[in-house]
Amino acid sequence: MTEVRYPLHLFQAFGVELEYMIVDARTLMVRPITDEVMHAVAGEYVSEFEMGSIAWSNELALHVIELKTNGPAASVAPLAEEFQDHVGRVNQVLADRGAMLMPTAMHPTMDPLAELKLWPHEYNAVYEAFN
């Protein structure tokens, strides 16, 4: 990413966050394994892992992973390629687990009352209270 100078003014920098649902590669049913993905890349259960200009992080639901800019970006122009690279990286980790990313954080058939699992690690108390 292009270096950002501080202080920032309106529209001088951008923060982009994209949420993806993890699903079974064969059935497309939700797979609550974001913690396994984070453990695979970080070597421990973490809520966020920085990989250069992009960070991976958890969300309230254990089947959702977030990719986001690692700090303010001076331009959105290079971000599409960077995010797509990280989508590929996440999918590589998921392939070993028979899973893949679905390009949305909403599932068309998921029953949240029966299938929702919350992030069980750091900040779990916040997610439990919010849920």
N, CA and C atoms as an extended XYZ file, in Angstrom:
393
Properties=species:S:1:pos:R:3:atomname:S:1:resname:S:1:resid:I:1 pbc="F F F"
N         0.842       -1.183        0.000 N   MET     1
C         0.000        0.000        0.000 CA  MET     1
C         0.882        1.240        0.000 C   MET     1
N         0.357        2.318       -0.532 N   THR     2
C         1.042        3.598       -0.529 CA  THR     2
C         1.084        4.130        0.891 C   THR     2
N         2.199        4.737        1.251 N   GLU     3
C         2.345        5.267        2.603 CA  GLU     3
C         1.332        6.383        2.863 C   GLU     3
N         0.781        6.382        4.055 N   VAL     4
C        -0.204        7.382        4.460 CA  VAL     4
C         0.471        8.368        5.401 C   VAL     4
N         0.215        9.647        5.188 N   ARG     5
C         0.778       10.680        6.061 CA  ARG     5
C        -0.297       11.174        7.012 C   ARG     5
N         0.106       11.414        8.239 N   TYR     6
C        -0.823       11.859        9.277 CA  TYR     6
C        -0.604       13.331        9.552 C   TYR     6
N        -1.577       14.102        9.998 N   PRO     7
C        -2.956       13.673       10.239 CA  PRO     7
C        -3.716       13.493        8.927 C   PRO     7
N        -4.685       12.626        8.977 N   LEU     8
C        -5.517       12.339        7.809 CA  LEU     8
C        -6.744       13.242        7.798 C   LEU     8
N        -7.152       13.600        6.610 N   HIS     9
C        -8.377       14.365        6.436 CA  HIS     9
C        -9.361       13.515        5.644 C   HIS     9
N       -10.581       13.957        5.572 N   LEU    10
C       -11.644       13.207        4.921 CA  LEU    10
C       -11.251       12.748        3.516 C   LEU    10
N       -11.408       11.462        3.258 N   PHE    11
C       -11.135       10.819        1.965 CA  PHE    11
C        -9.666       10.837        1.548 C   PHE    11
N        -8.757       11.079        2.484 N   GLN    12
C        -7.332       10.975        2.168 CA  GLN    12
C        -6.824        9.550        2.350 C   GLN    12
N        -7.601        8.720        2.997 N   ALA    13
C        -7.222        7.317        3.195 CA  ALA    13
C        -8.495        6.499        3.356 C   ALA    13
N        -8.340        5.205        3.160 N   PHE    14
C        -9.498        4.318        3.174 CA  PHE    14
C        -9.191        3.069        3.983 C   PHE    14
N       -10.212        2.550        4.620 N   GLY    15
C       -10.128        1.252        5.275 CA  GLY    15
C       -11.192        0.366        4.654 C   GLY    15
N       -10.782       -0.788        4.170 N   VAL    16
C       -11.711       -1.694        3.509 CA  VAL    16
C       -11.760       -2.998        4.288 C   VAL    16
N       -12.966       -3.486        4.541 N   GLU    17
C       -13.164       -4.762        5.220 CA  GLU    17
C       -14.115       -5.612        4.388 C   GLU    17
N       -13.704       -6.846        4.112 N   LEU    18
C       -14.525       -7.782        3.347 CA  LEU    18
C       -14.760       -9.030        4.190 C   LEU    18
N       -16.004       -9.420        4.340 N   GLU    19
C       -16.336      -10.613        5.118 CA  GLU    19
C       -16.744      -11.734        4.177 C   GLU    19
N       -16.214      -12.916        4.455 N   TYR    20
C       -16.516      -14.093        3.654 CA  TYR    20
C       -16.995      -15.218        4.554 C   TYR    20
N       -17.918      -15.994        4.046 N   MET    21
C       -18.428      -17.147        4.763 CA  MET    21
C       -17.608      -18.369        4.380 C   MET    21
N       -17.275      -19.186        5.369 N   ILE    22
C       -16.595      -20.454        5.122 CA  ILE    22
C       -17.655      -21.534        5.007 C   ILE    22
N       -17.601      -22.280        3.900 N   VAL    23
C       -18.585      -23.337        3.647 CA  VAL    23
C       -17.874      -24.624        3.236 C   VAL    23
N       -18.592      -25.723        3.362 N   ASP    24
C       -18.106      -27.012        2.900 CA  ASP    24
C       -17.975      -26.950        1.375 C   ASP    24
N       -16.863      -27.409        0.843 N   ALA    25
C       -16.621      -27.313       -0.600 CA  ALA    25
C       -17.582      -28.172       -1.413 C   ALA    25
N       -18.131      -29.206       -0.812 N   ARG    26
C       -19.027      -30.099       -1.549 CA  ARG    26
C       -20.489      -29.732       -1.359 C   ARG    26
N       -20.896      -29.448       -0.108 N   THR    27
C       -22.318      -29.231        0.191 CA  THR    27
C       -22.716      -27.763        0.299 C   THR    27
N       -21.749      -26.888        0.457 N   LEU    28
C       -21.951      -25.447        0.689 CA  LEU    28
C       -22.615      -25.140        2.028 C   LEU    28
N       -22.671      -26.105        2.920 N   MET    29
C       -23.167      -25.847        4.277 CA  MET    29
C       -22.081      -25.088        5.047 C   MET    29
N       -22.490      -24.254        5.999 N   VAL    30
C       -21.517      -23.463        6.754 CA  VAL    30
C       -20.557      -24.372        7.510 C   VAL    30
N       -19.309      -23.918        7.590 N   ARG    31
C       -18.268      -24.632        8.327 CA  ARG    31
C       -17.682      -23.667        9.355 C   ARG    31
N       -17.978      -23.825       10.615 N   PRO    32
C       -17.477      -22.925       11.657 CA  PRO    32
C       -16.028      -23.243       12.037 C   PRO    32
N       -15.090      -22.899       11.154 N   ILE    33
C       -13.686      -23.250       11.376 CA  ILE    33
C       -12.733      -22.064       11.214 C   ILE    33
N       -13.222      -20.856       11.378 N   THR    34
C       -12.330      -19.700       11.268 CA  THR    34
C       -11.180      -19.803       12.253 C   THR    34
N       -11.438      -20.326       13.443 N   ASP    35
C       -10.353      -20.455       14.415 CA  ASP    35
C        -9.277      -21.418       13.920 C   ASP    35
N        -9.660      -22.477       13.208 N   GLU    36
C        -8.677      -23.401       12.641 CA  GLU    36
C        -7.827      -22.710       11.575 C   GLU    36
N        -8.453      -21.856       10.783 N   VAL    37
C        -7.722      -21.104        9.757 CA  VAL    37
C        -6.707      -20.183       10.424 C   VAL    37
N        -7.144      -19.453       11.432 N   MET    38
C        -6.246      -18.523       12.117 CA  MET    38
C        -5.100      -19.281       12.794 C   MET    38
N        -5.401      -20.425       13.378 N   HIS    39
C        -4.367      -21.245       14.011 CA  HIS    39
C        -3.372      -21.748       12.966 C   HIS    39
N        -3.866      -22.110       11.798 N   ALA    40
C        -2.995      -22.619       10.732 CA  ALA    40
C        -1.984      -21.570       10.269 C   ALA    40
N        -2.378      -20.308       10.216 N   VAL    41
C        -1.465      -19.267        9.728 CA  VAL    41
C        -0.640      -18.631       10.842 C   VAL    41
N        -1.181      -18.584       12.054 N   ALA    42
C        -0.493      -17.901       13.152 CA  ALA    42
C         0.210      -18.853       14.114 C   ALA    42
N        -0.175      -20.132       14.082 N   GLY    43
C         0.414      -21.080       15.023 CA  GLY    43
C        -0.239      -21.061       16.385 C   GLY    43
N        -1.281      -20.255       16.531 N   GLU    44
C        -2.047      -20.179       17.774 CA  GLU    44
C        -3.405      -19.569       17.449 C   GLU    44
N        -4.318      -19.651       18.408 N   TYR    45
C        -5.640      -19.060       18.201 CA  TYR    45
C        -5.547      -17.562       18.446 C   TYR    45
N        -5.678      -16.794       17.381 N   VAL    46
C        -5.626      -15.333       17.464 CA  VAL    46
C        -6.864      -14.762       16.801 C   VAL    46
N        -7.231      -13.561       17.195 N   SER    47
C        -8.398      -12.922       16.589 CA  SER    47
C        -8.027      -12.108       15.355 C   SER    47
N        -6.738      -11.838       15.182 N   GLU    48
C        -6.282      -11.097       14.004 CA  GLU    48
C        -4.860      -11.514       13.673 C   GLU    48
N        -4.581      -11.603       12.381 N   PHE    49
C        -3.239      -11.947       11.926 CA  PHE    49
C        -2.887      -11.020       10.774 C   PHE    49
N        -1.783      -10.281       10.911 N   GLU    50
C        -1.366       -9.317        9.900 CA  GLU    50
C        -0.443       -9.984        8.892 C   GLU    50
N        -0.760       -9.806        7.608 N   MET    51
C         0.059      -10.353        6.521 CA  MET    51
C         0.376       -9.219        5.563 C   MET    51
N         1.299       -8.375        5.951 N   GLY    52
C         1.640       -7.228        5.113 CA  GLY    52
C         0.527       -6.203        5.122 C   GLY    52
N         0.066       -5.826        3.955 N   SER    53
C        -0.934       -4.763        3.848 CA  SER    53
C        -2.353       -5.235        4.142 C   SER    53
N        -2.545       -6.545        4.281 N   ILE    54
C        -3.868       -7.113        4.557 CA  ILE    54
C        -3.817       -7.879        5.873 C   ILE    54
N        -4.870       -7.769        6.662 N   ALA    55
C        -4.987       -8.537        7.906 CA  ALA    55
C        -6.190       -9.464        7.801 C   ALA    55
N        -6.070      -10.623        8.423 N   TRP    56
C        -7.176      -11.577        8.514 CA  TRP    56
C        -7.707      -11.487        9.931 C   TRP    56
N        -9.019      -11.539       10.102 N   SER    57
C        -9.554      -11.494       11.463 CA  SER    57
C       -10.849      -12.285       11.574 C   SER    57
N       -11.187      -12.562       12.816 N   ASN    58
C       -12.420      -13.284       13.108 CA  ASN    58
C       -13.598      -12.325       13.121 C   ASN    58
N       -14.757      -12.882       13.199 N   GLU    59
C       -15.996      -12.133       13.391 CA  GLU    59
C       -16.801      -12.844       14.472 C   GLU    59
N       -17.961      -12.332       14.786 N   LEU    60
C       -18.834      -12.930       15.793 CA  LEU    60
C       -19.114      -14.393       15.468 C   LEU    60
N       -19.485      -14.679       14.236 N   ALA    61
C       -19.813      -16.042       13.815 CA  ALA    61
C       -18.537      -16.784       13.423 C   ALA    61
N       -18.410      -18.001       13.886 N   LEU    62
C       -17.211      -18.803       13.665 CA  LEU    62
C       -17.055      -19.256       12.219 C   LEU    62
N       -18.079      -19.093       11.405 N   HIS    63
C       -17.975      -19.465        9.989 CA  HIS    63
C       -17.673      -18.259        9.089 C   HIS    63
N       -17.385      -17.107        9.679 N   VAL    64
C       -17.093      -15.896        8.899 CA  VAL    64
C       -15.665      -15.444        9.190 C   VAL    64
N       -14.930      -15.153        8.116 N   ILE    65
C       -13.582      -14.601        8.245 CA  ILE    65
C       -13.566      -13.250        7.537 C   ILE    65
N       -12.830      -12.325        8.109 N   GLU    66
C       -12.755      -10.975        7.550 CA  GLU    66
C       -11.350      -10.713        7.023 C   GLU    66
N       -11.275      -10.148        5.847 N   LEU    67
C       -10.029       -9.634        5.294 CA  LEU    67
C       -10.161       -8.119        5.291 C   LEU    67
N        -9.112       -7.430        5.751 N   LYS    68
C        -9.207       -5.972        5.846 CA  LYS    68
C        -7.849       -5.337        5.610 C   LYS    68
N        -7.890       -4.060        5.236 N   THR    69
C        -6.638       -3.339        5.098 CA  THR    69
C        -5.989       -3.264        6.471 C   THR    69
N        -4.681       -3.420        6.483 N   ASN    70
C        -3.927       -3.374        7.732 CA  ASN    70
C        -3.514       -1.927        7.984 C   ASN    70
N        -4.504       -1.127        8.369 N   GLY    71
C        -4.302        0.301        8.537 CA  GLY    71
C        -4.876        1.052        7.347 C   GLY    71
N        -4.840        2.373        7.393 N   PRO    72
C        -5.399        3.175        6.307 CA  PRO    72
C        -4.623        2.984        5.005 C   PRO    72
N        -5.343        2.934        3.905 N   ALA    73
C        -4.741        2.836        2.569 CA  ALA    73
C        -4.908        4.174        1.864 C   ALA    73
N        -3.853        4.660        1.251 N   ALA    74
C        -3.904        5.955        0.573 CA  ALA    74
C        -4.710        5.899       -0.719 C   ALA    74
N        -4.869        4.705       -1.280 N   SER    75
C        -5.598        4.550       -2.536 CA  SER    75
C        -6.308        3.203       -2.536 C   SER    75
N        -7.479        3.174       -3.143 N   VAL    76
C        -8.183        1.894       -3.271 CA  VAL    76
C        -7.735        1.141       -4.523 C   VAL    76
N        -7.019        1.805       -5.421 N   ALA    77
C        -6.647        1.207       -6.708 CA  ALA    77
C        -5.936       -0.143       -6.582 C   ALA    77
N        -4.925       -0.292       -5.729 N   PRO    78
C        -4.222       -1.583       -5.677 CA  PRO    78
C        -4.908       -2.634       -4.803 C   PRO    78
N        -5.968       -2.265       -4.139 N   LEU    79
C        -6.547       -3.161       -3.140 CA  LEU    79
C        -7.243       -4.382       -3.723 C   LEU    79
N        -7.887       -4.255       -4.867 N   ALA    80
C        -8.609       -5.400       -5.440 CA  ALA    80
C        -7.668       -6.573       -5.660 C   ALA    80
N        -6.511       -6.312       -6.227 N   GLU    81
C        -5.540       -7.378       -6.480 CA  GLU    81
C        -5.003       -7.962       -5.172 C   GLU    81
N        -4.731       -7.102       -4.197 N   GLU    82
C        -4.227       -7.572       -2.908 CA  GLU    82
C        -5.264       -8.433       -2.195 C   GLU    82
N        -6.511       -7.987       -2.186 N   PHE    83
C        -7.562       -8.786       -1.552 CA  PHE    83
C        -7.747      -10.119       -2.275 C   PHE    83
N        -7.729      -10.102       -3.597 N   GLN    84
C        -7.911      -11.347       -4.345 CA  GLN    84
C        -6.788      -12.335       -4.039 C   GLN    84
N        -5.572      -11.835       -3.877 N   ASP    85
C        -4.451      -12.694       -3.496 CA  ASP    85
C        -4.721      -13.369       -2.153 C   ASP    85
N        -5.251      -12.608       -1.204 N   HIS    86
C        -5.517      -13.166        0.124 CA  HIS    86
C        -6.720      -14.103        0.125 C   HIS    86
N        -7.693      -13.854       -0.724 N   VAL    87
C        -8.795      -14.812       -0.886 CA  VAL    87
C        -8.218      -16.155       -1.325 C   VAL    87
N        -7.280      -16.125       -2.251 N   GLY    88
C        -6.625      -17.352       -2.693 CA  GLY    88
C        -5.862      -18.033       -1.578 C   GLY    88
N        -5.183      -17.245       -0.741 N   ARG    89
C        -4.432      -17.812        0.385 CA  ARG    89
C        -5.371      -18.482        1.390 C   ARG    89
N        -6.473      -17.815        1.706 N   VAL    90
C        -7.441      -18.414        2.635 CA  VAL    90
C        -7.993      -19.701        2.035 C   VAL    90
N        -8.332      -19.664        0.768 N   ASN    91
C        -8.863      -20.866        0.121 CA  ASN    91
C        -7.855      -22.013        0.115 C   ASN    91
N        -6.564      -21.712        0.049 N   GLN    92
C        -5.550      -22.764        0.134 CA  GLN    92
C        -5.590      -23.439        1.501 C   GLN    92
N        -5.700      -22.649        2.551 N   VAL    93
C        -5.792      -23.207        3.908 CA  VAL    93
C        -7.070      -24.029        4.044 C   VAL    93
N        -8.163      -23.514        3.501 N   LEU    94
C        -9.454      -24.197        3.612 CA  LEU    94
C        -9.512      -25.481        2.794 C   LEU    94
N        -8.818      -25.533        1.669 N   ALA    95
C        -8.863      -26.722        0.810 CA  ALA    95
C        -8.412      -27.965        1.567 C   ALA    95
N        -7.426      -27.813        2.444 N   ASP    96
C        -6.957      -28.944        3.254 CA  ASP    96
C        -8.025      -29.440        4.218 C   ASP    96
N        -9.040      -28.637        4.441 N   ARG    97
C       -10.111      -28.974        5.382 CA  ARG    97
C       -11.432      -29.247        4.663 C   ARG    97
N       -11.385      -29.365        3.346 N   GLY    98
C       -12.594      -29.637        2.568 CA  GLY    98
C       -13.567      -28.478        2.544 C   GLY    98
N       -13.029      -27.266        2.669 N   ALA    99
C       -13.881      -26.073        2.740 CA  ALA    99
C       -13.401      -25.031        1.734 C   ALA    99
N       -14.192      -23.972        1.600 N   MET   100
C       -13.852      -22.864        0.705 CA  MET   100
C       -14.606      -21.616        1.151 C   MET   100
N       -14.225      -20.493        0.574 N   LEU   101
C       -14.936      -19.249        0.855 CA  LEU   101
C       -16.141      -19.122       -0.061 C   LEU   101
N       -17.236      -18.674        0.516 N   MET   102
C       -18.397      -18.277       -0.269 CA  MET   102
C       -18.330      -16.746       -0.303 C   MET   102
N       -18.515      -16.116       -1.440 N   PRO   103
C       -18.275      -14.680       -1.534 CA  PRO   103
C       -19.367      -13.806       -0.919 C   PRO   103
N       -19.762      -14.144        0.270 N   THR   104
C       -20.726      -13.336        1.006 CA  THR   104
C       -20.700      -13.768        2.462 C   THR   104
N       -21.114      -12.898        3.336 N   ALA   105
C       -21.191      -13.257        4.748 CA  ALA   105
C       -22.599      -13.702        5.124 C   ALA   105
N       -23.482      -13.792        4.143 N   MET   106
C       -24.857      -14.266        4.362 CA  MET   106
C       -25.046      -15.570        3.607 C   MET   106
N       -25.692      -16.529        4.239 N   HIS   107
C       -25.922      -17.828        3.609 CA  HIS   107
C       -27.401      -17.962        3.265 C   HIS   107
N       -27.733      -18.415        2.054 N   PRO   108
C       -29.141      -18.456        1.645 CA  PRO   108
C       -29.995      -19.490        2.374 C   PRO   108
N       -29.392      -20.540        2.947 N   THR   109
C       -30.212      -21.569        3.601 CA  THR   109
C       -29.827      -21.842        5.044 C   THR   109
N       -28.832      -21.158        5.572 N   MET   110
C       -28.391      -21.418        6.942 CA  MET   110
C       -29.494      -21.089        7.937 C   MET   110
N       -29.673      -21.974        8.905 N   ASP   111
C       -30.605      -21.733       10.006 CA  ASP   111
C       -29.777      -21.246       11.195 C   ASP   111
N       -29.747      -19.947       11.460 N   PRO   112
C       -28.884      -19.429       12.521 CA  PRO   112
C       -29.230      -19.960       13.909 C   PRO   112
N       -30.487      -20.299       14.146 N   LEU   113
C       -30.842      -20.836       15.462 CA  LEU   113
C       -30.236      -22.213       15.691 C   LEU   113
N       -30.061      -22.977       14.629 N   ALA   114
C       -29.528      -24.330       14.755 CA  ALA   114
C       -28.033      -24.420       14.436 C   ALA   114
N       -27.525      -23.541       13.562 N   GLU   115
C       -26.165      -23.709       13.051 CA  GLU   115
C       -25.144      -22.677       13.522 C   GLU   115
N       -25.578      -21.576       14.111 N   LEU   116
C       -24.637      -20.536       14.513 CA  LEU   116
C       -23.750      -21.006       15.656 C   LEU   116
N       -22.446      -20.799       15.476 N   LYS   117
C       -21.471      -20.994       16.548 CA  LYS   117
C       -20.682      -19.702       16.650 C   LYS   117
N       -20.514      -19.221       17.874 N   LEU   118
C       -19.787      -17.974       18.088 CA  LEU   118
C       -18.292      -18.236       18.217 C   LEU   118
N       -17.513      -17.209       17.910 N   TRP   119
C       -16.060      -17.264       18.095 CA  TRP   119
C       -15.787      -17.589       19.565 C   TRP   119
N       -15.078      -18.691       19.870 N   PRO   120
C       -14.925      -19.124       21.256 CA  PRO   120
C       -13.647      -18.652       21.945 C   PRO   120
N       -12.860      -17.795       21.309 N   HIS   121
C       -11.552      -17.433       21.842 CA  HIS   121
C       -11.573      -15.981       22.329 C   HIS   121
N       -10.489      -15.254       22.109 N   GLU   122
C       -10.365      -13.873       22.573 CA  GLU   122
C       -11.606      -13.055       22.217 C   GLU   122
N       -12.075      -12.268       23.142 N   TYR   123
C       -13.258      -11.410       23.009 CA  TYR   123
C       -14.576      -12.184       22.968 C   TYR   123
N       -14.565      -13.466       23.310 N   ASN   124
C       -15.793      -14.256       23.280 CA  ASN   124
C       -16.877      -13.639       24.154 C   ASN   124
N       -16.514      -13.093       25.299 N   ALA   125
C       -17.519      -12.503       26.192 CA  ALA   125
C       -18.270      -11.370       25.496 C   ALA   125
N       -17.576      -10.603       24.674 N   VAL   126
C       -18.218       -9.523       23.922 CA  VAL   126
C       -19.216      -10.108       22.933 C   VAL   126
N       -18.806      -11.150       22.220 N   TYR   127
C       -19.689      -11.769       21.227 CA  TYR   127
C       -20.900      -12.414       21.893 C   TYR   127
N       -20.693      -13.047       23.034 N   GLU   128
C       -21.811      -13.648       23.769 CA  GLU   128
C       -22.801      -12.568       24.195 C   GLU   128
N       -22.295      -11.436       24.683 N   ALA   129
C       -23.174      -10.343       25.113 CA  ALA   129
C       -23.912       -9.735       23.922 C   ALA   129
N       -23.204       -9.561       22.811 N   PHE   130
C       -23.804       -8.967       21.623 CA  PHE   130
C       -24.852       -9.889       21.019 C   PHE   130
N       -24.581      -11.181       21.042 N   ASN   131
C       -25.484      -12.156       20.444 CA  ASN   131
C       -26.755      -12.265       21.272 C   ASN   131
